[in-house]
Amino acid sequence: MLQRVGLAVAIGLLIGIERGWQEREAQDGARVAGIRTFTLISFLGAVSALIAGADRPLVMGFAFLGFAFPFGLFEYRRARETRSFSATSFVAGLLVFALGAYAVLGSMTVAAAGGVVATAVLAARRVLHAFLRHLKWKELRAAIVLLVMTAVLLPVLPDRAVDPWGALNPHAIWLMTVLIGFVSYAGYIAIRLSGERRGLLYAGLMGGLVTSTTVTWTFARFAAREPAAGPAILTAILGAWIVSLLRMAAIAISIAPELTPFLLPPVVAAAAILLLPAIAGYLRSAGRTASPELLLRDPIELSLMAKFLVLLSAIMLLSKLAMNFAGPAGLIPLGGLSGLLDVDPITLSMAGMVPASLSASLAAETILIAAFTNGIAKAVLGAIFGGARLGTALAAALLLSAAGGAFAYLQLI
């Protein structure tokens, strides 16, 4: 029991130090609540819990109200005197009392974690306020959309196939769509926090988390306007390709860990080969070229998410039909064709079929073929928007990396 009371006092002391530090410039007597006050509040909560015990919740409730009412009145008078509209100290006082009581009556681990989290939130006031000042509505809306998709819609979708061929599982399809949405949102926020113009290489790497295709054609347009920036642009595009490959493998393996021995070695080999010309281009440019603005207008574009959902559903259905009517060999051309549009749907479809109805080796082959044809599409975009020189360099890098990935895969079978 002494340990529990000691924990309660430590929680109050920790939060009191933070509160006192916020008002450390004030003179003695001008600080309203600091180390001593919050320590005593937590101690009061612990003693109240000792008196009430676990079998008299009404006593504990009256003790809490007996503290909250005069403390709230005091905070109200202070707010009028100082013309302050902040309720943080009042809420912090109530929380410290509750944590002190819970340290005696409940889990000491949870009480300690609660005290640390409360202190961290209070200490991050400036960071959180700065975050809100820079937060855009489209970013907040995208986060809300993702949370609705995850916490509201996902649990109510049926977790079973709803079509005659057993290919379309609404819960699985929606879960994969949410996964891609979170990855894209993370990439967008990474670019947003660091600044899109921080550097070509950095922007390319972060853009690869969202869409390496957008990075390719955006930077290729910049190459057409600034021929001298060619090496730096090649580096950025290849960096985006590397991140895209690793992202593809990570998503597939997270869904089907059985893909790891078949997918990871060729992807790592291909990424390593792409890294060589990327490093050469970076050394030639010395990282001095400014970055063009990436055209990432929205973290989560609902129209694109809807198109992705339809494309994913179509590929999952076609994959099942190809297995039923053409056998496993029908998946390879399907992977090649779908990769021209987007590598994510075929990746998710193949990973979702492992190991129930598809071998890990065949799924990996289909994903790798899709990645190769997707690289062809991006190299063509590079040539169209950036000129023949950039397109040739991208095509050469693609062929070399594909050869390296194929060699690594052949060593496994």
N, C-alpha and C positions, 0 to 999 in steps of 0.2 A: 504493500500500500504506500509505503514511503517512496518507492521508486515511481509509482504512478503520480503522486503529488509532486515529486521532483521533476518529472516530465512536464507536468502542467506549468510549473514555475519556469522551466526552461523555454517552453513555447511563448509564454508571456514576455520573458526576457528578450527572446529573439525578435519578436514583432515590436517590442518596445524600443529596442536598439534602432531598428529601421525607422520607426516613427520619430524617435528623438533625433536621428541623423537628418531627417528632412527639415527639422526646425532647429538645427544646431547653431544657426547664427543668431537666434533670438536670445534675449537676456534671461537670466534666471527669474522665474516667476511669470514670464511671458509665455513660456512653453506650456501649452494646455495639457497635453498628454504625451509622456515619453516613456523612458525605461521603467521608472518606478511605478507609474500609473498602470501600464499594461501588465507588468509583472504581478501587481496586486490584483488586477482584474482576473487574471488567469488563476491566481491563488484562491480568490474568492469563489470562482467557479468550481475549483477542486474541493474546497471545504464544503460548499453547498451540496456537491455530489456525495461527499462522505456522510453528511447529515441525512440526506434523503435516502441514500442507498438505492439498490436496483428495484426494490419492491414498493417504493413510494414515489411514483412519477409525478403526482400532483404537487408534492412538496418541492420537487425540483423545478416544476413549471412555475410555481409561485416565487421561488427564489430567483428565477430568470427574470420574471416580470418585475420583481422588487429591485433588481439591478437596472433593467432596461428603462423603466419609467424615469427615475431621477437622472440617469445618465443621458437619456434623450432630452430631458428638460434642460440640463446643463449645456448640451451641445446646441440646443436651440438658442439659448441666451448668448452663447459665444458667437454663433453665426450672426445674430443681430448686431452684436457689438463690432464684429470685424467685417460685416457686410459680405460674408462668405456663403456660397451656396453649395459647398462640398459636403457630402454626407459620408465621406470615406472614413473619417475618424470614428463616427458613430457606428457604422457597420463593422469596422475593425474591432471596436470594443465589444460589440455583441458576439462577434466570431471568437474573440479571445476567451470570453467567458464560457462559450459553448465548448471550445476545444479543451479548456481546462477541466470542465465537467466530464467531457467524453474521455479524457486521458485516465480518469478514475473509474468510470463505469464501462468503457468500451475497449476497443483494441488500441494498445499503446502504439503499434506500428502505424495504424491509420491516423491516430491523433498527431504523431510526429510528422507524418507526411503532410497532413493538413496544415500544420504550422509552417512547414517549409514552403509549401505552395502559396500560402497566404502572404508570407514574407516576400517571396519572389514577385508576386503580382503587385504588391504595394511598392516594391523597389523599382519596378519597371514602369512607373508612371510616365516618365518623360518619353521612354521608348514607345509605349503604347499610344500616347497622345500624338507623337510624331507619326506613328503608323496610320492613325486615323486621319490625320491631316493630308497624308499623301495617298490614301486609299481612294480609288476611283469607283464610281457606282458600278461599272461593268465588272470589276473584279469582285466586289461584294456580291453582286447578282450571280456571278458564276459560282462562287462558293456556296451560296444558298441553293442554287440549282443542283450542285453536286450532292449537297446534304439531303435535299429532298429525294433525289434519285436513290441515295443509299439508305436513308433511314425510314423513308415513307413508302416509296414504290417497291423497292427490292423485296422487303419482307412479304408483301401481299401477292407477288407473282408466283404462279404455280411452278414448283420445282420438279417438273416432269415434262416429257415430250407431249406436244399437243397436235402433232401432225401424224398422218398415217405411216410415215417412214421412220418415225422416231428420231428426227433430226433436230427439231426446233424445241428447245427447252427455254421458255421465257425467262426463268430465273437465271440460268447460266448465261444467256445472251445479254441480259441486262447487266449482270455482274461484270462481264467482259467490257461492255461499253463504259460502265462506271470506272473500271480500272484504267482504260485508255484516257478517260476524262481527267482523272487525278494526275496521271503522268504528264499530260499536256498542260494542265494548270500549274504543276510544279515547275515545268520548264518556262512557262510564261512569267511566273512570279520571279524566278531566278534572273531572267533578263530584266524585268521591271525594277528589281531592287538594285541591280548593279549598273543599270543604264545600257541602252542599246548601243551606244557609241563608245563603250569602254574599250573596244578593240575588236578587230575582225575575228581573231582566233577565239576569244572568249564568247563573243556573240554567236559564232558558229557552233561551238560546243554546246552552249545552252539551247540554241535553236534546234539542235539535233534531238533534244528531249521532246520538243513539240512536233516538228516536222522538218526533216532534212530536205524534203522537196521544196518547201518554201525558201529555206536557206539557199538552196542551189540556184533557183531562178532569180531570187532577189539579189544575191551577190554577183551572179553572172551579168545582170543588167549594170551593176556598178563597174564590172570589168570592161564592159563596152564603152563606158564613159571615161574610165580612168585606166588606160592600157598599162601604165607604169605600175599599177597595183596588182598586176597579174599574179606574181608569186604569193602575195599575202592572201589574195582571194582564193587561190587554189588551196592554200593551207586551211583557210576557214571552211571551205566546202568539204574537204576531206575530213576535217575534224568533225563536222556535222555527220558525215557518213559513218565515221567510226562510232560516235555516240549512238547513232541510229541502230547500227548492228548490235552493239552491246545492249541497248534498250530492248530490241527485238528478242534477243536471247534471254534476257532477264525476265521479260513478260512470259515467254513460253515456258521457261523452267519453273517460274513461280506457280504456274497452273499445272504443269506435268513435270515433276522432278525427274521422271524417267528419261526425259530428253537430254539431260545434262551430258552424259558421255558421248552422245551422238552430235549434239548441236554446239556445245561450248568449244571443243578444239578447233573445228573449222572456222567458227566465228572469230576466235582469238587469233588464229593464223591470218585470216583475211584482214582483220583490224591492224595487226602488226605490220603487214605489208603496206597498207594504206598509210601507216604512221611514218614510214620512211620518206616518201615525197612530201608529206606534210611538214616534217621537220626540216627538210631541205628548203622548202618554200619559206618557212618561218625564218630560217637563218639568212636567207637572201633578202628578205624584207626587213629583218631586224625588229619586227613587231611595231613599226612606226606608222603604218597606215591606219587611218581612222576608219571606223565601221560605218557602212551605210545603215540607214534605219530599216530594221526588219519589219516587214508588213505583218505584224501579229496584232490584229485589231482587237481581238476579243479572246480572253482565256478559254471560254467555252462558247462557241457559236452553235446555237441550237439547230440551225439548219444543217450545219456540217455534222453535228452529232446524229441528227435524224438520218442523214444520208449514210453515215457510217453504220448505224443500226440496221438499215435496210440492206446495205452491202454485206454486212456480217451475216445476217440471216440468210441472204441469198447464197452466199458461199458455203455456209454450213449445210444448207439444203442440197446444193449441187455436190458437195463433198460426199454426202450420204448416198445420193443417187448414183454418183460415179462409182462408189464402192459396191453398190448393189448390182449395177448393170454392166460396168466395165471392169470391175475388180480393182485391186490396189493400183494398177498401172494407170487408171484414169485420173488419179490425183495429181500426177506430175504435170500434165498439160494444164490442168485447172490451176495449179500453183503458179505456173508461168504466166498464164493470162491474168490472173488476179493480181499478181505482183506488179503488172504494168500500171494498175490503178493505185493500189495501196498494199503494203506488206502486212499491216496489222490484222485485217480480217482473216486472211488465210492462216496467219500465225495462231490466232486465237482458235480458229476452227480446228486446226490440226492438233493443237495442244489439248483441246477439249475432248478429242476422240481417243486420246492415249490414257490408259492402256486398254480401255473397255473394248473398242472395236478397231483399233489401229496400232500397229507396232511402232515403237519409238523411232526405229531407224527410218521407216518410210515417212513418218511425220516430219522428221528432221530433214530428209531429202526434199520433201515438198516445200518446206519453209525456206531452205537454202536456195532452191530454184526460184522461189518468189523473190527472195532478196536480190538475186542476180538480175532478174528481169526488171525489178524496181530500180536497180542501179543503171540499167540500160536506159530506162525512161529518164532518169535524172541526168545522165550524160547527154542525152539528146536535148533536154532542156538547157543544159549548160552551153551546148553548141548554138542553139537557136538564139538565146538571149546574150551570150557572152562572146560569140564568135568561134570560128573553127579552131583557133589555137587552144582556147580553154576546153572546148569539147574534146579535142584530140587528147589533151593531157588527162582529162577525166576518164575517157574511154580506156586509155593505157593503164591508168591506175586501177580501174575496175577489172580489166582482164587479168592483170597481175595478181590482184587480191583474190579474184575468183579461182585462179589456178592454185594459189597457195591454200585456199580453203578446200578445194577439191582434193588436193594432195593429202592434206591433214585428214580429211574424211575417209579417203581410201585406205589410210593406214589403220582405220578402226574396223574395217570389214574384211 
